[in-house]
């Protein structure tokens, strides 16, 4: 199983970050792996919400069917997803007040028959790069 986790301090409130993270209409503005929604996402996201997304990593597209497993506004949300070729993904966001801003942590776990060995390490590296870039974009949106 692959695992990546990254944190950053942002100059935004937990409520601002959490709102952007859970607003499906804005996902493409900050999440670098998001290509498009394959089904219209719900306007309100909560435990049990289902989202179907096309993601692209390492130049390869995959359809991920997400289910929101945990939703605790404005501090954390967790989603699990299933993709093509048996890919299983978990994505978690946590936000905590820190000084005048927030400490934001995003973690992802993934596994599948094709995500092993050298390819698994490449996926981990690509995911970490994407998450770092995504957090920078999230912070910029919150500051706008």
SULLIN-V550159 format. One record per pair of residues at least 4 apart in sequence whose C-alpha atoms are under 8 Angstrom apart, sorted by the first residue. I is the first residue (numbers start at 1). J is the second residue. D is the distance in whole Angstrom. If there is no record, write none. Layout:
I&J&D + I&J&D
This chain:
1&109&7 + 1&110&6 + 1&111&5 + 1&112&8 + 1&115&8 + 1&116&8 + 2&109&6 + 2&110&5 + 2&111&6 + 2&115&8 + 2&120&7 + 2&121&8 + 2&124&6 + 3&107&7 + 3&108&6 + 3&109&4 + 3&110&7 + 3&124&7 + 4&107&6 + 4&108&5 + 4&109&7 + 4&124&6 + 4&127&7 + 4&128&6 + 5&105&7 + 5&106&6 + 5&107&4 + 5&108&6 + 5&128&7 + 6&105&6 + 6&106&6 + 6&107&6 + 6&128&7 + 6&131&7 + 6&132&7 + 7&103&7 + 7&104&5 + 7&105&4 + 7&106&6 + 8&103&6 + 8&104&5 + 8&105&7 + 8&135&7 + 9&98&7 + 9&101&7 + 9&102&6 + 9&103&4 + 9&104&6 + 10&101&6 + 10&102&5 + 10&103&6 + 10&104&7 + 10&139&6 + 11&100&7 + 11&101&4 + 11&102&7 + 11&139&7 + 11&143&7 + 12&16&6 + 12&17&7 + 12&100&8 + 12&101&5 + 12&102&6 + 12&139&7 + 12&142&6 + 12&143&7 + 13&17&6 + 13&97&7 + 13&100&8 + 13&101&5 + 13&102&6 + 14&18&6 + 14&74&6 + 14&75&7 + 14&95&6 + 14&96&6 + 14&97&6 + 14&101&8 + 14&102&6 + 15&19&6 + 15&73&8 + 15&74&5 + 16&20&6 + 16&142&6 + 17&21&6 + 17&95&8 + 17&138&7 + 17&139&8 + 17&142&6 + 18&22&6 + 18&73&7 + 18&74&5 + 18&75&7 + 18&76&8 + 18&95&7 + 19&23&6 + 19&74&8 + 20&26&7 + 20&27&8 + 20&138&7 + 20&142&7 + 21&27&7 + 21&138&8 + 22&27&8 + 22&45&7 + 23&27&7 + 23&43&8 + 23&44&8 + 23&45&8 + 24&41&7 + 24&42&8 + 24&43&7 + 26&30&7 + 27&31&6 + 27&34&7 + 28&32&7 + 28&34&6 + 28&35&7 + 28&36&7 + 29&137&8 + 30&134&5 + 30&135&7 + 30&137&5 + 30&138&5 + 30&141&8 + 31&130&8 + 31&131&8 + 31&134&5 + 31&137&8 + 31&138&8 + 32&130&6 + 32&131&8 + 32&133&7 + 32&134&6 + 33&55&5 + 33&56&5 + 33&57&6 + 33&130&7 + 34&53&7 + 34&54&6 + 34&55&5 + 34&56&7 + 35&53&7 + 35&54&5 + 35&55&5 + 35&56&6 + 36&53&6 + 36&54&5 + 36&55&7 + 37&41&7 + 37&51&8 + 37&52&6 + 37&53&4 + 37&54&6 + 38&52&5 + 38&53&5 + 38&54&6 + 38&63&8 + 39&51&7 + 39&52&6 + 39&53&7 + 40&51&8 + 40&52&8 + 41&50&7 + 41&51&5 + 41&52&7 + 42&49&7 + 42&50&8 + 42&51&7 + 45&49&6 + 45&68&8 + 46&68&6 + 46&70&8 + 46&71&6 + 47&67&8 + 47&68&5 + 47&69&5 + 47&70&6 + 47&71&6 + 48&67&6 + 48&68&5 + 48&69&6 + 49&67&6 + 49&68&5 + 50&65&7 + 50&66&6 + 50&67&5 + 50&68&7 + 51&65&6 + 51&66&5 + 51&67&7 + 52&63&7 + 52&64&6 + 52&65&4 + 52&66&6 + 53&63&6 + 53&64&5 + 53&65&6 + 53&66&8 + 54&61&7 + 54&62&6 + 54&63&5 + 54&64&6 + 55&61&6 + 55&62&5 + 55&63&6 + 55&64&7 + 56&60&5 + 56&61&4 + 56&62&6 + 57&61&7 + 57&123&7 + 57&126&7 + 57&127&8 + 58&123&7 + 58&126&7 + 62&83&6 + 62&84&6 + 63&83&5 + 63&84&6 + 64&81&6 + 64&82&5 + 64&83&4 + 64&84&7 + 65&81&5 + 65&82&5 + 65&83&6 + 66&79&6 + 66&80&5 + 66&81&4 + 66&82&7 + 67&79&5 + 67&80&5 + 67&81&6 + 68&77&7 + 68&78&6 + 68&79&4 + 68&80&7 + 69&77&8 + 69&78&6 + 69&79&5 + 69&80&7 + 70&76&8 + 70&77&5 + 70&78&5 + 70&79&7 + 71&76&6 + 71&77&5 + 71&78&7 + 72&76&5 + 72&77&6 + 73&77&8 + 74&95&7 + 75&93&8 + 75&94&5 + 75&95&5 + 75&96&6 + 76&92&7 + 76&93&5 + 76&94&4 + 76&95&6 + 77&92&6 + 77&93&5 + 77&94&7 + 78&90&7 + 78&91&6 + 78&92&4 + 78&93&6 + 79&90&6 + 79&91&5 + 79&92&6 + 80&88&7 + 80&89&6 + 80&90&4 + 80&91&6 + 81&88&6 + 81&89&5 + 81&90&6 + 82&86&7 + 82&87&6 + 82&88&5 + 82&89&6 + 83&87&5 + 83&88&6 + 83&89&8 + 85&112&7 + 85&113&7 + 85&114&7 + 86&112&5 + 86&113&7 + 87&110&7 + 87&111&6 + 87&112&4 + 87&113&7 + 87&114&8 + 87&115&8 + 88&110&5 + 88&111&5 + 88&112&6 + 89&108&7 + 89&109&6 + 89&110&4 + 89&111&7 + 90&108&5 + 90&109&5 + 90&110&6 + 91&106&7 + 91&107&6 + 91&108&5 + 91&109&7 + 92&106&6 + 92&107&5 + 92&108&6 + 93&104&7 + 93&105&6 + 93&106&5 + 93&107&7 + 94&104&6 + 94&105&5 + 94&106&7 + 95&102&6 + 95&103&6 + 95&104&5 + 95&105&6 + 96&102&5 + 96&103&5 + 96&104&7 + 97&101&6 + 97&102&4 + 97&103&6 + 98&102&5 + 98&103&6 + 106&131&7 + 110&115&8 + 111&115&6 + 111&116&8 + 112&116&7 + 114&119&8 + 114&120&8 + 115&119&6 + 115&120&4 + 115&123&7 + 116&120&4 + 116&121&7 + 117&121&6 + 118&122&6 + 119&123&6 + 120&124&6 + 121&125&6 + 122&126&6 + 123&127&6 + 124&128&6 + 125&129&6 + 126&130&6 + 127&131&6 + 128&132&6 + 129&133&6 + 130&134&6 + 131&135&6 + 132&136&6 + 133&137&6 + 134&138&6 + 135&139&6 + 136&140&6 + 137&141&6 + 138&142&6 + 139&143&6 + 140&144&6
